[in-house]
Amino acid sequence: MSDITDDILAELLPRALTASELLRRPRLAHVPAHIVHDALDALVDVGVLVALPIERNDSGYLVTGIPLPAPADEPAIPAFLLK
């Protein structure tokens, strides 16, 4: 999953994109939509991305670059993203 998060961040660094736009990018076109959405949610949860509501079923995502500190008993990045 870390390859997917790397691809998401590489696509989002130069500009904000919606989830739908990310799913059409060549780096992520082969990844199932639910995996991309799970990765986006996790990156929002740790503060690497901010979600911007765009449409009813779509959000834009912008890299903040500053992860939120995790509680002492939790890793900063969820374990499933590190695999």
PyMOL Python script that loads the backbone (N, CA, C, O; Angstrom):
from pymol import cmd

cmd.read_pdbstr("""\
ATOM      1  N   MET A   1       0.830  -1.197   0.000  1.00  0.00           N
ATOM      2  CA  MET A   1       0.000   0.000   0.000  1.00  0.00           C
ATOM      3  C   MET A   1       0.868   1.251   0.000  1.00  0.00           C
ATOM      4  O   MET A   1       0.422   2.307  -0.448  1.00  0.00           O
ATOM      5  N   SER A   2       2.100   1.152   0.494  1.00  0.00           N
ATOM      6  CA  SER A   2       2.927   2.357   0.513  1.00  0.00           C
ATOM      7  C   SER A   2       3.222   2.844  -0.898  1.00  0.00           C
ATOM      8  O   SER A   2       3.388   4.044  -1.114  1.00  0.00           O
ATOM      9  N   ASP A   3       3.289   1.913  -1.877  1.00  0.00           N
ATOM     10  CA  ASP A   3       3.459   2.345  -3.266  1.00  0.00           C
ATOM     11  C   ASP A   3       2.265   3.178  -3.715  1.00  0.00           C
ATOM     12  O   ASP A   3       2.424   4.159  -4.440  1.00  0.00           O
ATOM     13  N   ILE A   4       1.084   2.789  -3.287  1.00  0.00           N
ATOM     14  CA  ILE A   4      -0.125   3.528  -3.652  1.00  0.00           C
ATOM     15  C   ILE A   4      -0.100   4.912  -3.024  1.00  0.00           C
ATOM     16  O   ILE A   4      -0.426   5.898  -3.686  1.00  0.00           O
ATOM     17  N   THR A   5       0.283   4.999  -1.749  1.00  0.00           N
ATOM     18  CA  THR A   5       0.339   6.320  -1.112  1.00  0.00           C
ATOM     19  C   THR A   5       1.419   7.178  -1.751  1.00  0.00           C
ATOM     20  O   THR A   5       1.242   8.388  -1.896  1.00  0.00           O
ATOM     21  N   ASP A   6       2.538   6.568  -2.135  1.00  0.00           N
ATOM     22  CA  ASP A   6       3.581   7.324  -2.843  1.00  0.00           C
ATOM     23  C   ASP A   6       3.044   7.879  -4.156  1.00  0.00           C
ATOM     24  O   ASP A   6       3.299   9.033  -4.500  1.00  0.00           O
ATOM     25  N   ASP A   7       2.292   7.045  -4.896  1.00  0.00           N
ATOM     26  CA  ASP A   7       1.717   7.491  -6.167  1.00  0.00           C
ATOM     27  C   ASP A   7       0.687   8.597  -5.952  1.00  0.00           C
ATOM     28  O   ASP A   7       0.640   9.564  -6.713  1.00  0.00           O
ATOM     29  N   ILE A   8      -0.133   8.454  -4.922  1.00  0.00           N
ATOM     30  CA  ILE A   8      -1.128   9.490  -4.619  1.00  0.00           C
ATOM     31  C   ILE A   8      -0.431  10.809  -4.321  1.00  0.00           C
ATOM     32  O   ILE A   8      -0.803  11.852  -4.858  1.00  0.00           O
ATOM     33  N   LEU A   9       0.577  10.759  -3.466  1.00  0.00           N
ATOM     34  CA  LEU A   9       1.281  11.994  -3.096  1.00  0.00           C
ATOM     35  C   LEU A   9       2.020  12.594  -4.284  1.00  0.00           C
ATOM     36  O   LEU A   9       2.063  13.816  -4.431  1.00  0.00           O
ATOM     37  N   ALA A  10       2.603  11.754  -5.134  1.00  0.00           N
ATOM     38  CA  ALA A  10       3.294  12.266  -6.319  1.00  0.00           C
ATOM     39  C   ALA A  10       2.331  13.001  -7.244  1.00  0.00           C
ATOM     40  O   ALA A  10       2.692  14.019  -7.835  1.00  0.00           O
ATOM     41  N   GLU A  11       1.109  12.492  -7.371  1.00  0.00           N
ATOM     42  CA  GLU A  11       0.110  13.142  -8.222  1.00  0.00           C
ATOM     43  C   GLU A  11      -0.412  14.432  -7.597  1.00  0.00           C
ATOM     44  O   GLU A  11      -0.734  15.383  -8.309  1.00  0.00           O
ATOM     45  N   LEU A  12      -0.495  14.466  -6.264  1.00  0.00           N
ATOM     46  CA  LEU A  12      -1.100  15.618  -5.591  1.00  0.00           C
ATOM     47  C   LEU A  12      -0.114  16.735  -5.271  1.00  0.00           C
ATOM     48  O   LEU A  12      -0.537  17.863  -5.019  1.00  0.00           O
ATOM     49  N   LEU A  13       1.189  16.453  -5.272  1.00  0.00           N
ATOM     50  CA  LEU A  13       2.145  17.503  -4.899  1.00  0.00           C
ATOM     51  C   LEU A  13       2.039  18.747  -5.776  1.00  0.00           C
ATOM     52  O   LEU A  13       2.035  19.856  -5.241  1.00  0.00           O
ATOM     53  N   PRO A  14       1.954  18.612  -7.095  1.00  0.00           N
ATOM     54  CA  PRO A  14       1.888  19.831  -7.900  1.00  0.00           C
ATOM     55  C   PRO A  14       0.536  20.536  -7.896  1.00  0.00           C
ATOM     56  O   PRO A  14       0.465  21.728  -8.193  1.00  0.00           O
ATOM     57  N   ARG A  15      -0.545  19.814  -7.562  1.00  0.00           N
ATOM     58  CA  ARG A  15      -1.879  20.421  -7.656  1.00  0.00           C
ATOM     59  C   ARG A  15      -2.886  19.575  -6.881  1.00  0.00           C
ATOM     60  O   ARG A  15      -2.668  18.387  -6.643  1.00  0.00           O
ATOM     61  N   ALA A  16      -3.965  20.194  -6.504  1.00  0.00           N
ATOM     62  CA  ALA A  16      -5.066  19.461  -5.870  1.00  0.00           C
ATOM     63  C   ALA A  16      -5.848  18.730  -6.955  1.00  0.00           C
ATOM     64  O   ALA A  16      -6.059  19.261  -8.045  1.00  0.00           O
ATOM     65  N   LEU A  17      -6.272  17.518  -6.649  1.00  0.00           N
ATOM     66  CA  LEU A  17      -7.082  16.724  -7.567  1.00  0.00           C
ATOM     67  C   LEU A  17      -8.238  16.112  -6.793  1.00  0.00           C
ATOM     68  O   LEU A  17      -8.173  15.959  -5.574  1.00  0.00           O
ATOM     69  N   THR A  18      -9.289  15.767  -7.510  1.00  0.00           N
ATOM     70  CA  THR A  18     -10.384  15.047  -6.866  1.00  0.00           C
ATOM     71  C   THR A  18     -10.054  13.554  -6.864  1.00  0.00           C
ATOM     72  O   THR A  18      -9.147  13.103  -7.564  1.00  0.00           O
ATOM     73  N   ALA A  19     -10.802  12.807  -6.070  1.00  0.00           N
ATOM     74  CA  ALA A  19     -10.619  11.355  -6.045  1.00  0.00           C
ATOM     75  C   ALA A  19     -10.875  10.765  -7.432  1.00  0.00           C
ATOM     76  O   ALA A  19     -10.153   9.867  -7.865  1.00  0.00           O
ATOM     77  N   SER A  20     -11.886  11.257  -8.120  1.00  0.00           N
ATOM     78  CA  SER A  20     -12.187  10.763  -9.472  1.00  0.00           C
ATOM     79  C   SER A  20     -11.030  11.023 -10.425  1.00  0.00           C
ATOM     80  O   SER A  20     -10.688  10.167 -11.241  1.00  0.00           O
ATOM     81  N   GLU A  21     -10.429  12.199 -10.324  1.00  0.00           N
ATOM     82  CA  GLU A  21      -9.280  12.514 -11.177  1.00  0.00           C
ATOM     83  C   GLU A  21      -8.090  11.622 -10.844  1.00  0.00           C
ATOM     84  O   GLU A  21      -7.376  11.172 -11.740  1.00  0.00           O
ATOM     85  N   LEU A  22      -7.878  11.370  -9.563  1.00  0.00           N
ATOM     86  CA  LEU A  22      -6.774  10.492  -9.164  1.00  0.00           C
ATOM     87  C   LEU A  22      -6.943   9.094  -9.741  1.00  0.00           C
ATOM     88  O   LEU A  22      -5.972   8.477 -10.178  1.00  0.00           O
ATOM     89  N   LEU A  23      -8.164   8.598  -9.743  1.00  0.00           N
ATOM     90  CA  LEU A  23      -8.414   7.249 -10.248  1.00  0.00           C
ATOM     91  C   LEU A  23      -8.173   7.135 -11.749  1.00  0.00           C
ATOM     92  O   LEU A  23      -7.996   6.029 -12.259  1.00  0.00           O
ATOM     93  N   ARG A  24      -8.162   8.240 -12.453  1.00  0.00           N
ATOM     94  CA  ARG A  24      -7.906   8.229 -13.900  1.00  0.00           C
ATOM     95  C   ARG A  24      -6.434   8.460 -14.233  1.00  0.00           C
ATOM     96  O   ARG A  24      -6.045   8.336 -15.394  1.00  0.00           O
ATOM     97  N   ARG A  25      -5.612   8.792 -13.244  1.00  0.00           N
ATOM     98  CA  ARG A  25      -4.190   9.031 -13.500  1.00  0.00           C
ATOM     99  C   ARG A  25      -3.503   7.700 -13.802  1.00  0.00           C
ATOM    100  O   ARG A  25      -3.842   6.687 -13.192  1.00  0.00           O
ATOM    101  N   PRO A  26      -2.539   7.682 -14.736  1.00  0.00           N
ATOM    102  CA  PRO A  26      -1.888   6.418 -15.114  1.00  0.00           C
ATOM    103  C   PRO A  26      -1.290   5.648 -13.933  1.00  0.00           C
ATOM    104  O   PRO A  26      -1.332   4.417 -13.922  1.00  0.00           O
ATOM    105  N   ARG A  27      -0.745   6.340 -12.955  1.00  0.00           N
ATOM    106  CA  ARG A  27      -0.135   5.645 -11.811  1.00  0.00           C
ATOM    107  C   ARG A  27      -1.152   4.885 -10.976  1.00  0.00           C
ATOM    108  O   ARG A  27      -0.805   3.893 -10.336  1.00  0.00           O
ATOM    109  N   LEU A  28      -2.398   5.331 -10.973  1.00  0.00           N
ATOM    110  CA  LEU A  28      -3.407   4.750 -10.088  1.00  0.00           C
ATOM    111  C   LEU A  28      -4.551   4.062 -10.821  1.00  0.00           C
ATOM    112  O   LEU A  28      -5.437   3.497 -10.180  1.00  0.00           O
ATOM    113  N   ALA A  29      -4.549   4.097 -12.133  1.00  0.00           N
ATOM    114  CA  ALA A  29      -5.658   3.538 -12.911  1.00  0.00           C
ATOM    115  C   ALA A  29      -5.849   2.038 -12.675  1.00  0.00           C
ATOM    116  O   ALA A  29      -6.962   1.532 -12.816  1.00  0.00           O
ATOM    117  N   HIS A  30      -4.793   1.329 -12.322  1.00  0.00           N
ATOM    118  CA  HIS A  30      -4.873  -0.120 -12.104  1.00  0.00           C
ATOM    119  C   HIS A  30      -5.286  -0.493 -10.676  1.00  0.00           C
ATOM    120  O   HIS A  30      -5.531  -1.664 -10.388  1.00  0.00           O
ATOM    121  N   VAL A  31      -5.363   0.492  -9.790  1.00  0.00           N
ATOM    122  CA  VAL A  31      -5.671   0.236  -8.379  1.00  0.00           C
ATOM    123  C   VAL A  31      -7.189   0.299  -8.180  1.00  0.00           C
ATOM    124  O   VAL A  31      -7.832   1.241  -8.643  1.00  0.00           O
ATOM    125  N   PRO A  32      -7.766  -0.691  -7.497  1.00  0.00           N
ATOM    126  CA  PRO A  32      -9.213  -0.644  -7.244  1.00  0.00           C
ATOM    127  C   PRO A  32      -9.603   0.634  -6.493  1.00  0.00           C
ATOM    128  O   PRO A  32      -8.872   1.104  -5.621  1.00  0.00           O
ATOM    129  N   ALA A  33     -10.751   1.177  -6.844  1.00  0.00           N
ATOM    130  CA  ALA A  33     -11.201   2.457  -6.274  1.00  0.00           C
ATOM    131  C   ALA A  33     -11.280   2.419  -4.752  1.00  0.00           C
ATOM    132  O   ALA A  33     -10.902   3.385  -4.089  1.00  0.00           O
ATOM    133  N   HIS A  34     -11.769   1.313  -4.190  1.00  0.00           N
ATOM    134  CA  HIS A  34     -11.904   1.271  -2.727  1.00  0.00           C
ATOM    135  C   HIS A  34     -10.544   1.333  -2.027  1.00  0.00           C
ATOM    136  O   HIS A  34     -10.451   1.852  -0.915  1.00  0.00           O
ATOM    137  N   ILE A  35      -9.503   0.819  -2.654  1.00  0.00           N
ATOM    138  CA  ILE A  35      -8.152   0.892  -2.068  1.00  0.00           C
ATOM    139  C   ILE A  35      -7.664   2.341  -2.096  1.00  0.00           C
ATOM    140  O   ILE A  35      -7.112   2.831  -1.112  1.00  0.00           O
ATOM    141  N   VAL A  36      -7.867   3.021  -3.217  1.00  0.00           N
ATOM    142  CA  VAL A  36      -7.455   4.426  -3.314  1.00  0.00           C
ATOM    143  C   VAL A  36      -8.217   5.258  -2.287  1.00  0.00           C
ATOM    144  O   VAL A  36      -7.623   6.099  -1.613  1.00  0.00           O
ATOM    145  N   HIS A  37      -9.517   5.034  -2.161  1.00  0.00           N
ATOM    146  CA  HIS A  37     -10.312   5.792  -1.188  1.00  0.00           C
ATOM    147  C   HIS A  37      -9.860   5.507   0.244  1.00  0.00           C
ATOM    148  O   HIS A  37      -9.803   6.421   1.066  1.00  0.00           O
ATOM    149  N   ASP A  38      -9.537   4.243   0.550  1.00  0.00           N
ATOM    150  CA  ASP A  38      -9.029   3.908   1.889  1.00  0.00           C
ATOM    151  C   ASP A  38      -7.706   4.613   2.157  1.00  0.00           C
ATOM    152  O   ASP A  38      -7.484   5.133   3.250  1.00  0.00           O
ATOM    153  N   ALA A  39      -6.829   4.630   1.158  1.00  0.00           N
ATOM    154  CA  ALA A  39      -5.535   5.302   1.320  1.00  0.00           C
ATOM    155  C   ALA A  39      -5.725   6.805   1.494  1.00  0.00           C
ATOM    156  O   ALA A  39      -5.057   7.421   2.326  1.00  0.00           O
ATOM    157  N   LEU A  40      -6.626   7.400   0.719  1.00  0.00           N
ATOM    158  CA  LEU A  40      -6.903   8.834   0.864  1.00  0.00           C
ATOM    159  C   LEU A  40      -7.446   9.145   2.254  1.00  0.00           C
ATOM    160  O   LEU A  40      -7.021  10.109   2.891  1.00  0.00           O
ATOM    161  N   ASP A  41      -8.387   8.326   2.724  1.00  0.00           N
ATOM    162  CA  ASP A  41      -8.944   8.534   4.066  1.00  0.00           C
ATOM    163  C   ASP A  41      -7.864   8.443   5.134  1.00  0.00           C
ATOM    164  O   ASP A  41      -7.834   9.248   6.065  1.00  0.00           O
ATOM    165  N   ALA A  42      -6.980   7.462   4.999  1.00  0.00           N
ATOM    166  CA  ALA A  42      -5.905   7.305   5.983  1.00  0.00           C
ATOM    167  C   ALA A  42      -4.946   8.495   5.944  1.00  0.00           C
ATOM    168  O   ALA A  42      -4.498   8.964   6.991  1.00  0.00           O
ATOM    169  N   LEU A  43      -4.630   8.983   4.748  1.00  0.00           N
ATOM    170  CA  LEU A  43      -3.735  10.144   4.633  1.00  0.00           C
ATOM    171  C   LEU A  43      -4.388  11.405   5.189  1.00  0.00           C
ATOM    172  O   LEU A  43      -3.698  12.270   5.729  1.00  0.00           O
ATOM    173  N   VAL A  44      -5.695  11.518   5.064  1.00  0.00           N
ATOM    174  CA  VAL A  44      -6.415  12.637   5.684  1.00  0.00           C
ATOM    175  C   VAL A  44      -6.376  12.482   7.203  1.00  0.00           C
ATOM    176  O   VAL A  44      -6.150  13.451   7.928  1.00  0.00           O
ATOM    177  N   ASP A  45      -6.599  11.255   7.677  1.00  0.00           N
ATOM    178  CA  ASP A  45      -6.612  11.001   9.125  1.00  0.00           C
ATOM    179  C   ASP A  45      -5.299  11.370   9.801  1.00  0.00           C
ATOM    180  O   ASP A  45      -5.305  11.861  10.930  1.00  0.00           O
ATOM    181  N   VAL A  46      -4.171  11.143   9.127  1.00  0.00           N
ATOM    182  CA  VAL A  46      -2.872  11.454   9.741  1.00  0.00           C
ATOM    183  C   VAL A  46      -2.405  12.873   9.420  1.00  0.00           C
ATOM    184  O   VAL A  46      -1.328  13.282   9.852  1.00  0.00           O
ATOM    185  N   GLY A  47      -3.207  13.622   8.666  1.00  0.00           N
ATOM    186  CA  GLY A  47      -2.896  15.025   8.429  1.00  0.00           C
ATOM    187  C   GLY A  47      -1.986  15.317   7.257  1.00  0.00           C
ATOM    188  O   GLY A  47      -1.529  16.449   7.099  1.00  0.00           O
ATOM    189  N   VAL A  48      -1.710  14.312   6.424  1.00  0.00           N
ATOM    190  CA  VAL A  48      -0.869  14.536   5.250  1.00  0.00           C
ATOM    191  C   VAL A  48      -1.671  15.203   4.138  1.00  0.00           C
ATOM    192  O   VAL A  48      -1.131  15.990   3.360  1.00  0.00           O
ATOM    193  N   LEU A  49      -2.960  14.884   4.068  1.00  0.00           N
ATOM    194  CA  LEU A  49      -3.856  15.488   3.075  1.00  0.00           C
ATOM    195  C   LEU A  49      -4.993  16.198   3.782  1.00  0.00           C
ATOM    196  O   LEU A  49      -5.332  15.889   4.924  1.00  0.00           O
ATOM    197  N   VAL A  50      -5.566  17.146   3.086  1.00  0.00           N
ATOM    198  CA  VAL A  50      -6.810  17.762   3.542  1.00  0.00           C
ATOM    199  C   VAL A  50      -7.843  17.513   2.441  1.00  0.00           C
ATOM    200  O   VAL A  50      -7.563  17.697   1.256  1.00  0.00           O
ATOM    201  N   ALA A  51      -9.036  17.094   2.853  1.00  0.00           N
ATOM    202  CA  ALA A  51     -10.116  16.835   1.896  1.00  0.00           C
ATOM    203  C   ALA A  51     -10.931  18.107   1.717  1.00  0.00           C
ATOM    204  O   ALA A  51     -11.301  18.763   2.691  1.00  0.00           O
ATOM    205  N   LEU A  52     -11.205  18.446   0.477  1.00  0.00           N
ATOM    206  CA  LEU A  52     -11.990  19.631   0.144  1.00  0.00           C
ATOM    207  C   LEU A  52     -13.271  19.168  -0.544  1.00  0.00           C
ATOM    208  O   LEU A  52     -13.200  18.646  -1.656  1.00  0.00           O
ATOM    209  N   PRO A  53     -14.442  19.339   0.078  1.00  0.00           N
ATOM    210  CA  PRO A  53     -15.680  18.890  -0.570  1.00  0.00           C
ATOM    211  C   PRO A  53     -15.888  19.636  -1.893  1.00  0.00           C
ATOM    212  O   PRO A  53     -15.888  20.866  -1.928  1.00  0.00           O
ATOM    213  N   ILE A  54     -16.062  18.883  -2.964  1.00  0.00           N
ATOM    214  CA  ILE A  54     -16.228  19.472  -4.296  1.00  0.00           C
ATOM    215  C   ILE A  54     -17.649  19.224  -4.799  1.00  0.00           C
ATOM    216  O   ILE A  54     -18.380  20.156  -5.134  1.00  0.00           O
ATOM    217  N   GLU A  55     -18.014  17.966  -4.842  1.00  0.00           N
ATOM    218  CA  GLU A  55     -19.331  17.550  -5.309  1.00  0.00           C
ATOM    219  C   GLU A  55     -19.917  16.594  -4.287  1.00  0.00           C
ATOM    220  O   GLU A  55     -19.259  16.229  -3.312  1.00  0.00           O
ATOM    221  N   ARG A  56     -21.124  16.204  -4.510  1.00  0.00           N
ATOM    222  CA  ARG A  56     -21.805  15.322  -3.554  1.00  0.00           C
ATOM    223  C   ARG A  56     -21.023  14.037  -3.280  1.00  0.00           C
ATOM    224  O   ARG A  56     -20.886  13.634  -2.125  1.00  0.00           O
ATOM    225  N   ASN A  57     -20.516  13.400  -4.313  1.00  0.00           N
ATOM    226  CA  ASN A  57     -19.826  12.115  -4.156  1.00  0.00           C
ATOM    227  C   ASN A  57     -18.336  12.203  -4.444  1.00  0.00           C
ATOM    228  O   ASN A  57     -17.701  11.184  -4.714  1.00  0.00           O
ATOM    229  N   ASP A  58     -17.776  13.381  -4.391  1.00  0.00           N
ATOM    230  CA  ASP A  58     -16.358  13.523  -4.716  1.00  0.00           C
ATOM    231  C   ASP A  58     -15.744  14.597  -3.839  1.00  0.00           C
ATOM    232  O   ASP A  58     -16.405  15.572  -3.481  1.00  0.00           O
ATOM    233  N   SER A  59     -14.511  14.421  -3.505  1.00  0.00           N
ATOM    234  CA  SER A  59     -13.768  15.421  -2.738  1.00  0.00           C
ATOM    235  C   SER A  59     -12.479  15.719  -3.464  1.00  0.00           C
ATOM    236  O   SER A  59     -11.939  14.865  -4.168  1.00  0.00           O
ATOM    237  N   GLY A  60     -11.987  16.929  -3.295  1.00  0.00           N
ATOM    238  CA  GLY A  60     -10.662  17.272  -3.773  1.00  0.00           C
ATOM    239  C   GLY A  60      -9.682  17.012  -2.644  1.00  0.00           C
ATOM    240  O   GLY A  60     -10.061  17.047  -1.473  1.00  0.00           O
ATOM    241  N   TYR A  61      -8.442  16.754  -2.978  1.00  0.00           N
ATOM    242  CA  TYR A  61      -7.431  16.490  -1.959  1.00  0.00           C
ATOM    243  C   TYR A  61      -6.222  17.368  -2.207  1.00  0.00           C
ATOM    244  O   TYR A  61      -5.775  17.532  -3.343  1.00  0.00           O
ATOM    245  N   LEU A  62      -5.704  17.926  -1.135  1.00  0.00           N
ATOM    246  CA  LEU A  62      -4.559  18.821  -1.190  1.00  0.00           C
ATOM    247  C   LEU A  62      -3.549  18.346  -0.163  1.00  0.00           C
ATOM    248  O   LEU A  62      -3.914  18.035   0.971  1.00  0.00           O
ATOM    249  N   VAL A  63      -2.274  18.288  -0.551  1.00  0.00           N
ATOM    250  CA  VAL A  63      -1.222  17.863   0.369  1.00  0.00           C
ATOM    251  C   VAL A  63      -0.927  18.994   1.339  1.00  0.00           C
ATOM    252  O   VAL A  63      -0.658  20.122   0.925  1.00  0.00           O
ATOM    253  N   THR A  64      -0.977  18.691   2.633  1.00  0.00           N
ATOM    254  CA  THR A  64      -0.592  19.678   3.642  1.00  0.00           C
ATOM    255  C   THR A  64       0.877  19.526   3.981  1.00  0.00           C
ATOM    256  O   THR A  64       1.538  20.500   4.341  1.00  0.00           O
ATOM    257  N   GLY A  65       1.394  18.310   3.869  1.00  0.00           N
ATOM    258  CA  GLY A  65       2.804  18.059   4.132  1.00  0.00           C
ATOM    259  C   GLY A  65       3.167  17.963   5.597  1.00  0.00           C
ATOM    260  O   GLY A  65       4.331  17.728   5.920  1.00  0.00           O
ATOM    261  N   ILE A  66       2.212  18.138   6.493  1.00  0.00           N
ATOM    262  CA  ILE A  66       2.514  18.121   7.918  1.00  0.00           C
ATOM    263  C   ILE A  66       1.639  17.063   8.585  1.00  0.00           C
ATOM    264  O   ILE A  66       0.475  17.331   8.884  1.00  0.00           O
ATOM    265  N   PRO A  67       2.181  15.860   8.825  1.00  0.00           N
ATOM    266  CA  PRO A  67       1.372  14.847   9.496  1.00  0.00           C
ATOM    267  C   PRO A  67       1.039  15.259  10.924  1.00  0.00           C
ATOM    268  O   PRO A  67       1.847  15.892  11.604  1.00  0.00           O
ATOM    269  N   LEU A  68      -0.146  14.898  11.365  1.00  0.00           N
ATOM    270  CA  LEU A  68      -0.524  15.156  12.750  1.00  0.00           C
ATOM    271  C   LEU A  68       0.227  14.196  13.657  1.00  0.00           C
ATOM    272  O   LEU A  68       0.502  13.065  13.256  1.00  0.00           O
ATOM    273  N   PRO A  69       0.565  14.617  14.867  1.00  0.00           N
ATOM    274  CA  PRO A  69       1.213  13.672  15.779  1.00  0.00           C
ATOM    275  C   PRO A  69       0.227  12.568  16.165  1.00  0.00           C
ATOM    276  O   PRO A  69      -0.957  12.818  16.389  1.00  0.00           O
ATOM    277  N   ALA A  70       0.738  11.367  16.235  1.00  0.00           N
ATOM    278  CA  ALA A  70      -0.103  10.231  16.614  1.00  0.00           C
ATOM    279  C   ALA A  70      -0.079  10.067  18.126  1.00  0.00           C
ATOM    280  O   ALA A  70       0.894  10.439  18.781  1.00  0.00           O
ATOM    281  N   PRO A  71      -1.148   9.510  18.678  1.00  0.00           N
ATOM    282  CA  PRO A  71      -1.102   9.170  20.101  1.00  0.00           C
ATOM    283  C   PRO A  71       0.061   8.208  20.356  1.00  0.00           C
ATOM    284  O   PRO A  71       0.480   7.491  19.447  1.00  0.00           O
ATOM    285  N   ALA A  72       0.572   8.190  21.559  1.00  0.00           N
ATOM    286  CA  ALA A  72       1.751   7.391  21.891  1.00  0.00           C
ATOM    287  C   ALA A  72       1.574   5.909  21.565  1.00  0.00           C
ATOM    288  O   ALA A  72       2.547   5.237  21.221  1.00  0.00           O
ATOM    289  N   ASP A  73       0.366   5.397  21.667  1.00  0.00           N
ATOM    290  CA  ASP A  73       0.154   3.968  21.428  1.00  0.00           C
ATOM    291  C   ASP A  73      -0.236   3.637  19.985  1.00  0.00           C
ATOM    292  O   ASP A  73      -0.572   2.490  19.690  1.00  0.00           O
ATOM    293  N   GLU A  74      -0.197   4.617  19.088  1.00  0.00           N
ATOM    294  CA  GLU A  74      -0.536   4.396  17.684  1.00  0.00           C
ATOM    295  C   GLU A  74       0.592   4.877  16.789  1.00  0.00           C
ATOM    296  O   GLU A  74       1.203   5.909  17.065  1.00  0.00           O
ATOM    297  N   PRO A  75       0.880   4.135  15.709  1.00  0.00           N
ATOM    298  CA  PRO A  75       1.872   4.639  14.754  1.00  0.00           C
ATOM    299  C   PRO A  75       1.302   5.846  14.003  1.00  0.00           C
ATOM    300  O   PRO A  75       0.085   5.963  13.852  1.00  0.00           O
ATOM    301  N   ALA A  76       2.161   6.730  13.539  1.00  0.00           N
ATOM    302  CA  ALA A  76       1.724   7.927  12.820  1.00  0.00           C
ATOM    303  C   ALA A  76       1.028   7.563  11.514  1.00  0.00           C
ATOM    304  O   ALA A  76       0.067   8.221  11.116  1.00  0.00           O
ATOM    305  N   ILE A  77       1.509   6.517  10.847  1.00  0.00           N
ATOM    306  CA  ILE A  77       0.902   6.070   9.595  1.00  0.00           C
ATOM    307  C   ILE A  77       0.326   4.680   9.850  1.00  0.00           C
ATOM    308  O   ILE A  77       1.042   3.802  10.330  1.00  0.00           O
ATOM    309  N   PRO A  78      -0.938   4.463   9.543  1.00  0.00           N
ATOM    310  CA  PRO A  78      -1.544   3.154   9.792  1.00  0.00           C
ATOM    311  C   PRO A  78      -0.731   2.019   9.170  1.00  0.00           C
ATOM    312  O   PRO A  78      -0.178   2.164   8.081  1.00  0.00           O
ATOM    313  N   ALA A  79      -0.668   0.906   9.865  1.00  0.00           N
ATOM    314  CA  ALA A  79       0.159  -0.224   9.448  1.00  0.00           C
ATOM    315  C   ALA A  79      -0.183  -0.708   8.041  1.00  0.00           C
ATOM    316  O   ALA A  79       0.715  -1.103   7.297  1.00  0.00           O
ATOM    317  N   PHE A  80      -1.464  -0.685   7.658  1.00  0.00           N
ATOM    318  CA  PHE A  80      -1.805  -1.206   6.335  1.00  0.00           C
ATOM    319  C   PHE A  80      -1.229  -0.348   5.212  1.00  0.00           C
ATOM    320  O   PHE A  80      -1.110  -0.821   4.081  1.00  0.00           O
ATOM    321  N   LEU A  81      -0.869   0.901   5.498  1.00  0.00           N
ATOM    322  CA  LEU A  81      -0.250   1.743   4.477  1.00  0.00           C
ATOM    323  C   LEU A  81       1.236   1.453   4.327  1.00  0.00           C
ATOM    324  O   LEU A  81       1.831   1.801   3.307  1.00  0.00           O
ATOM    325  N   LEU A  82       1.834   0.833   5.312  1.00  0.00           N
ATOM    326  CA  LEU A  82       3.270   0.572   5.280  1.00  0.00           C
ATOM    327  C   LEU A  82       3.606  -0.745   4.600  1.00  0.00           C
ATOM    328  O   LEU A  82       4.780  -1.030   4.364  1.00  0.00           O
ATOM    329  N   LYS A  83       2.611  -1.548   4.283  1.00  0.00           N
ATOM    330  CA  LYS A  83       2.856  -2.857   3.660  1.00  0.00           C
ATOM    331  C   LYS A  83       3.039  -2.718   2.182  1.00  0.00           C
ATOM    332  O   LYS A  83       3.255  -3.713   1.490  1.00  0.00           O
TER     333      LYS A  83
END
""", "prot")
cmd.dss("prot")
cmd.show_as("cartoon", "prot")
cmd.util.cbc("prot")
cmd.orient("prot")
